[in-house]
Amino acid sequence: MNCTRRNFLIGASSTLFFSGFYPKISFANIEKKNLIIISLRGGMDGLTAVPVIGDKRLKKLRKQLILENTLKLNSDFALHPKLEIFHKLWEEDKAAFVHATNIPYTGRSHFDGQNLMETGAHTPYQEKTGWLGRGLLASEIIGKGLAISLPMPLLLRGVPQNNNFFPSPDYVQTKLIDAIHNEFSGDHNELIKSTLSTIKKRPLSMQIATNSQDRNNLAREAAKQLKDPNGPRVAVFELDGFDTHTAQGGNNGAHADELEEVNNIVKILYKNLGSSFDNTLILTLTEFGRTIKQNGGFGTEHGYGSAILMAGGLLKKSQVYTDWPGLKKKNLFEGRDLNSTIDARAVYNSAMSICFNKDPEFLKREVFWGDDLPDLTQDLFKI
């Protein structure tokens, strides 16, 4: 198969990447904390995932998209019925949500928006590294990461030792790798030798073809790797399909199907991480939300404000954290979208601070160029 980037994005519905392995020595006195990012490509509808309760305007503008049998969170917000594991974890103080949030991008292009959600920048294509990669580098959590599928996401770029790997149907003999490795000498070839050394250390099981696009298998593999005391500290899932311009649906339909996939991933992680779930944070990431009004195809268009779904034992408590702007027309962005009142990068910066044991002000300077991002660590996470 000619696996161009376009073909890959169309053909692969789910991918998984790891980063931040510990060396194989004892870390008995260091508490390993895991950070899992689930990228929801296409623009997740925050008003469907975490609907506001009793808003007459929303019901009027979304007559074919109204949810029934939602899972109540508090007096103001509920949860889509497909997100049942989040509701279960909510009751255990291990799920929370940030609403009316987005990266600082107000355009409506998937390509520009997805570039900015991964780089954390203000201008599309200006930065060549991802905010998570820069966070790992600034925290001196250097590489030995293994990508379980192609391509290495921009989100993780920035750490040279992060390894980009796609399981091949043909086993590459170690002697051939040794021969290539030995051809490079001198300081100017150290990076090439380091990369080849990483390849040499791969177990045979990771050098043969595998069903790397099965979401359940990916979630189980992630849990296995993350609960290893010497394993990775970061995992990134990528899911497509949230661009629901038609037949978005309510309790069922295209968007509900995608939310169910997120739910299944978190459910498998929760089950298989065991006690490590208590030292884990799971956060979603998306490029923008959807319009408040449904279109003629019973879908929604590209919007602005959305929501972040969070789970894990490192959350402070169950809460919907928001500066809710309301859905009256005067409060909407450009008269059509849920507004964003919280810069999503503040949430991710604070999450990295907790998981990487770094001061949030330091990470803000090193990762987000000192942008005016509030410290949300005490509001959202266990200190």
C-alpha positions as CSV (number, residue, x, y, z in Angstrom):
1,M,0.0,0.0,0.0
2,N,1.2,3.5,-0.8
3,C,0.9,5.0,2.7
4,T,0.9,8.7,1.9
5,R,-0.1,11.0,4.8
6,R,-3.5,11.5,3.3
7,N,-4.1,7.7,3.0
8,F,-2.9,7.2,6.5
9,L,-5.2,9.8,8.0
10,I,-8.1,8.3,6.1
11,G,-7.3,4.7,6.9
12,A,-6.2,4.8,10.5
13,S,-8.9,5.6,13.0
14,S,-6.7,5.3,16.1
15,T,-3.0,5.5,16.9
16,L,-0.8,5.4,20.0
17,F,2.5,6.9,20.9
18,F,4.7,6.6,24.0
19,S,7.4,8.9,25.4
20,G,9.5,9.4,28.5
21,F,10.9,6.1,29.5
22,Y,12.8,5.7,32.7
23,P,16.3,4.0,32.5
24,K,16.5,0.4,33.8
25,I,17.6,1.2,37.3
26,S,15.7,1.4,40.6
27,F,13.5,4.4,41.1
28,A,11.9,3.2,44.4
29,N,12.0,6.7,45.9
30,I,10.5,8.5,42.9
31,E,6.8,8.5,42.4
32,K,6.1,7.9,38.7
33,K,3.2,9.9,37.3
34,N,1.6,9.2,33.9
35,L,0.1,11.7,31.5
36,I,-2.2,10.5,28.7
37,I,-3.4,12.8,26.0
38,I,-6.3,11.7,23.7
39,S,-6.4,13.9,20.6
40,L,-9.9,14.2,19.2
41,R,-9.3,15.3,15.6
42,G,-12.2,17.0,13.8
43,G,-13.5,19.2,16.5
44,M,-15.4,17.6,19.5
45,D,-18.7,19.2,20.3
46,G,-18.4,20.2,24.0
47,L,-22.2,20.9,24.1
48,T,-22.9,17.3,23.2
49,A,-20.2,15.7,25.4
50,V,-21.0,17.9,28.5
51,P,-24.4,19.5,27.8
52,V,-25.7,22.3,29.9
53,I,-29.0,21.5,31.6
54,G,-32.3,23.2,30.8
55,D,-31.0,25.8,28.3
56,K,-34.1,26.6,26.2
57,R,-32.0,28.3,23.4
58,L,-29.9,25.2,22.9
59,K,-33.1,23.0,22.6
60,K,-34.5,25.4,20.1
61,L,-31.4,25.5,17.9
62,R,-30.7,21.8,18.1
63,K,-34.1,20.1,17.8
64,Q,-32.7,17.0,16.1
65,L,-29.6,16.8,18.3
66,I,-31.1,17.0,21.7
67,L,-29.9,14.3,24.2
68,E,-32.1,12.1,26.3
69,N,-31.2,10.1,29.4
70,T,-28.1,12.1,30.1
71,L,-25.9,11.3,33.1
72,K,-26.3,14.1,35.6
73,L,-23.2,15.7,37.0
74,N,-24.5,18.7,39.0
75,S,-27.4,21.1,38.8
76,D,-26.0,22.8,35.7
77,F,-24.3,20.1,33.6
78,A,-24.8,16.6,32.5
79,L,-22.8,14.0,30.5
80,H,-23.5,12.2,27.2
81,P,-24.8,8.7,28.0
82,K,-22.0,7.1,26.0
83,L,-19.5,8.5,28.5
84,E,-20.5,6.2,31.3
85,I,-17.0,5.4,32.5
86,F,-16.5,9.1,33.1
87,H,-19.7,9.2,35.2
88,K,-18.6,6.2,37.2
89,L,-15.2,7.9,37.8
90,W,-17.0,11.1,38.6
91,E,-18.6,9.4,41.6
92,E,-15.2,8.3,42.8
93,D,-13.7,11.9,42.4
94,K,-11.6,10.6,39.5
95,A,-13.3,12.5,36.6
96,A,-13.7,16.2,35.9
97,F,-14.3,18.5,33.0
98,V,-13.2,22.0,31.9
99,H,-15.9,23.7,29.8
100,A,-16.0,26.7,27.6
101,T,-12.4,26.3,26.7
102,N,-10.2,26.1,23.7
103,I,-6.7,26.9,22.4
104,P,-6.3,30.5,21.3
105,Y,-7.5,29.8,17.7
106,T,-10.6,31.4,16.3
107,G,-10.4,30.3,12.7
108,R,-12.2,27.3,11.3
109,S,-9.6,25.4,9.4
110,H,-8.8,21.8,10.6
111,F,-5.2,22.1,9.3
112,D,-4.5,25.3,11.1
113,G,-6.4,24.3,14.2
114,Q,-4.7,20.9,14.5
115,N,-1.3,22.5,14.0
116,L,-1.9,25.0,16.8
117,M,-3.5,22.4,19.2
118,E,-0.2,20.4,18.9
119,T,2.3,23.3,18.9
120,G,0.5,25.5,21.4
121,A,1.5,28.5,19.3
122,H,-0.5,31.5,18.1
123,T,0.4,31.4,14.4
124,P,-0.1,28.2,12.3
125,Y,3.1,26.5,11.1
126,Q,5.4,28.9,13.0
127,E,6.6,26.3,15.4
128,K,8.2,22.9,14.5
129,T,7.9,21.3,17.9
130,G,4.9,20.3,20.1
131,W,4.0,21.6,23.5
132,L,4.2,18.1,25.0
133,G,7.6,17.5,23.5
134,R,8.9,20.8,24.8
135,G,7.5,20.0,28.2
136,L,9.3,16.7,28.3
137,L,12.6,18.3,27.2
138,A,12.3,21.2,29.7
139,S,11.6,18.6,32.4
140,E,14.7,16.6,31.4
141,I,12.5,13.6,30.6
142,I,14.5,12.6,27.5
143,G,13.2,10.1,25.0
144,K,13.6,6.5,24.5
145,G,10.0,6.7,23.6
146,L,8.4,4.3,21.1
147,A,5.8,5.3,18.6
148,I,3.4,2.3,18.0
149,S,2.3,3.8,14.7
150,L,3.1,6.5,12.1
151,P,3.6,9.4,11.9
152,M,5.2,10.8,15.1
153,P,2.7,13.4,16.2
154,L,3.8,17.0,16.1
155,L,2.6,17.2,19.7
156,L,5.5,15.0,20.9
157,R,8.2,16.5,18.6
158,G,11.0,18.3,20.3
159,V,12.8,15.5,22.0
160,P,15.4,14.0,19.6
161,Q,15.4,10.5,21.2
162,N,11.7,10.0,20.7
163,N,11.6,7.2,18.3
164,N,9.2,7.0,15.3
165,F,8.3,3.4,14.5
166,F,5.8,1.6,12.4
167,P,5.6,-2.2,12.7
168,S,6.9,-3.7,9.5
169,P,5.8,-7.0,8.0
170,D,9.5,-7.7,7.3
171,Y,11.9,-8.4,10.2
172,V,15.1,-6.4,9.9
173,Q,18.1,-8.6,10.9
174,T,20.2,-7.3,13.8
175,K,23.4,-7.9,11.9
176,L,22.3,-5.4,9.2
177,I,21.5,-2.8,11.8
178,D,24.9,-3.4,13.4
179,A,26.7,-3.0,10.1
180,I,24.9,0.4,9.5
181,H,25.5,1.5,13.1
182,N,29.3,0.8,12.8
183,E,29.6,2.9,9.6
184,F,29.0,6.1,11.6
185,S,31.8,7.5,13.8
186,G,32.7,10.9,15.1
187,D,30.8,13.4,17.2
188,H,28.8,14.7,14.2
189,N,27.2,11.3,13.8
190,E,26.2,10.8,17.5
191,L,22.5,11.4,16.8
192,I,22.4,8.9,14.0
193,K,24.2,6.3,16.2
194,S,21.8,7.0,19.1
195,T,18.8,6.4,16.8
196,L,20.2,3.2,15.5
197,S,21.0,2.1,19.1
198,T,17.4,2.7,20.0
199,I,16.3,0.5,17.0
200,K,18.7,-2.3,18.1
201,K,17.1,-2.4,21.6
202,R,13.6,-3.0,20.3
203,P,12.2,-6.4,21.4
204,L,11.5,-8.8,18.5
205,S,7.7,-8.5,19.4
206,M,7.9,-4.8,18.4
207,Q,9.6,-5.5,15.1
208,I,7.0,-7.5,13.4
209,A,3.5,-6.7,12.0
210,T,0.8,-6.0,14.5
211,N,-2.7,-4.8,14.5
212,S,-1.7,-1.3,15.7
213,Q,-4.9,0.4,14.8
214,D,-7.2,-1.7,17.1
215,R,-8.2,0.8,19.8
216,N,-8.8,-1.8,22.5
217,N,-5.4,-3.4,21.9
218,L,-3.8,0.0,21.9
219,A,-5.4,0.9,25.2
220,R,-4.3,-2.4,26.8
221,E,-0.7,-1.9,25.4
222,A,-0.7,1.6,26.8
223,A,-1.7,0.4,30.3
224,K,0.9,-2.3,30.3
225,Q,3.7,0.1,29.4
226,L,2.6,2.9,31.7
227,K,2.3,0.8,34.8
228,D,5.8,-0.5,34.4
229,P,8.0,1.5,36.9
230,N,10.7,1.8,34.2
231,G,8.2,2.4,31.4
232,P,7.0,5.5,29.6
233,R,5.4,8.4,31.5
234,V,3.5,9.8,28.5
235,A,1.1,8.2,26.0
236,V,-0.7,9.9,23.2
237,F,-3.8,8.5,21.4
238,E,-5.1,10.0,18.2
239,L,-8.7,9.6,17.2
240,D,-10.3,10.8,14.0
241,G,-14.0,11.3,13.1
242,F,-15.3,14.3,15.2
243,D,-16.0,16.5,12.1
244,T,-19.7,15.8,12.2
245,H,-21.2,18.1,9.5
246,T,-24.1,15.7,8.9
247,A,-26.0,13.2,10.9
248,Q,-24.3,14.1,14.1
249,G,-27.1,12.5,16.1
250,G,-28.0,12.8,19.8
251,N,-27.8,9.7,22.0
252,N,-26.8,7.8,18.9
253,G,-25.2,8.8,15.7
254,A,-21.8,9.8,14.4
255,H,-20.7,11.9,17.3
256,A,-22.0,9.5,19.9
257,D,-20.0,6.7,18.2
258,E,-16.8,8.7,18.6
259,L,-17.5,9.5,22.2
260,E,-18.1,5.8,22.8
261,E,-14.6,5.1,21.5
262,V,-13.1,7.6,23.9
263,N,-15.2,6.0,26.7
264,N,-13.9,2.5,25.8
265,I,-10.2,3.6,25.8
266,V,-10.6,5.2,29.2
267,K,-12.5,2.1,30.5
268,I,-9.7,-0.2,29.4
269,L,-7.0,2.1,30.8
270,Y,-8.8,2.2,34.1
271,K,-9.2,-1.6,34.3
272,N,-5.7,-2.4,33.2
273,L,-3.6,0.3,34.9
274,G,-4.7,-1.0,38.3
275,S,-3.3,1.0,41.2
276,S,-1.2,3.1,38.7
277,F,-4.5,4.8,37.7
278,D,-4.2,6.7,40.9
279,N,-1.0,8.3,39.6
280,T,-2.4,9.0,36.1
281,L,-4.0,12.0,34.4
282,I,-6.0,11.5,31.2
283,L,-6.9,14.6,29.2
284,T,-8.6,15.2,25.8
285,L,-7.4,17.6,23.2
286,T,-9.3,19.0,20.2
287,E,-8.8,21.9,17.7
288,F,-12.2,23.6,18.2
289,G,-15.8,23.0,19.1
290,R,-19.0,23.0,17.0
291,T,-21.6,25.7,16.3
292,I,-24.5,26.0,18.7
293,K,-27.0,25.7,15.8
294,Q,-27.6,22.6,13.8
295,N,-27.3,22.8,10.0
296,G,-29.6,21.5,7.3
297,G,-27.9,18.1,7.3
298,F,-28.6,17.6,11.1
299,G,-25.0,18.2,11.9
300,T,-22.9,21.2,13.1
301,E,-20.2,23.4,11.6
302,H,-16.8,24.3,12.9
303,G,-17.1,26.3,16.1
304,Y,-14.9,27.7,18.8
305,G,-15.4,26.8,22.5
306,S,-15.4,23.1,23.5
307,A,-14.6,21.0,26.6
308,I,-11.8,19.0,28.0
309,L,-12.6,15.6,29.4
310,M,-10.3,14.5,32.3
311,A,-9.9,11.3,34.3
312,G,-7.4,9.8,36.7
313,G,-6.4,9.7,40.3
314,L,-4.4,12.9,40.2
315,L,-7.5,15.0,39.8
316,K,-8.3,17.1,42.8
317,K,-12.1,16.3,42.8
318,S,-15.1,15.8,40.6
319,Q,-16.1,19.1,39.1
320,V,-17.1,21.0,36.0
321,Y,-14.5,23.8,36.0
322,T,-15.8,26.7,33.9
323,D,-16.4,30.4,33.6
324,W,-19.6,29.8,31.8
325,P,-20.4,32.5,29.3
326,G,-24.0,31.5,28.5
327,L,-25.6,30.7,25.2
328,K,-27.5,33.9,24.6
329,K,-26.7,35.3,21.2
330,K,-24.9,38.3,22.6
331,N,-22.6,35.9,24.6
332,L,-21.7,33.7,21.7
333,F,-18.5,34.0,19.7
334,E,-19.3,35.7,16.4
335,G,-23.0,35.2,17.3
336,R,-22.8,31.4,16.6
337,D,-20.4,29.5,18.8
338,L,-19.9,28.7,22.5
339,N,-17.3,31.2,23.6
340,S,-14.0,30.2,25.2
341,T,-13.3,31.8,28.5
342,I,-10.4,29.5,29.6
343,D,-7.2,29.1,27.5
344,A,-6.9,25.3,27.2
345,R,-3.1,25.6,27.3
346,A,-3.3,26.6,31.0
347,V,-4.9,23.2,31.7
348,Y,-2.2,21.3,29.8
349,N,0.6,23.4,31.3
350,S,-0.8,22.7,34.8
351,A,-1.2,18.9,34.0
352,M,2.5,18.7,32.9
353,S,3.5,20.5,36.1
354,I,1.8,17.8,38.2
355,C,3.0,14.8,36.1
356,F,6.6,16.0,35.5
357,N,7.1,17.5,39.0
358,K,8.0,20.9,37.6
359,D,7.0,24.4,38.6
360,P,4.1,25.6,36.4
361,E,5.7,29.1,36.0
362,F,8.9,27.4,34.7
363,L,7.0,25.3,32.2
364,K,5.0,28.3,31.1
365,R,8.2,30.1,30.2
366,E,9.9,27.1,28.6
367,V,6.9,25.7,26.7
368,F,4.5,28.5,26.1
369,W,6.9,31.5,25.8
370,G,5.7,33.0,29.0
371,D,2.1,33.6,27.8
372,D,-0.4,34.8,30.3
373,L,-1.7,31.4,31.4
374,P,-3.1,31.1,35.0
375,D,-1.8,28.4,37.2
376,L,-4.6,25.9,37.6
377,T,-2.7,23.2,39.5
378,Q,-4.4,23.8,42.8
379,D,-7.9,24.2,41.2
380,L,-7.8,21.0,39.1
381,F,-5.1,18.6,40.4
382,K,-3.7,17.0,43.6
383,I,-0.6,18.9,44.8
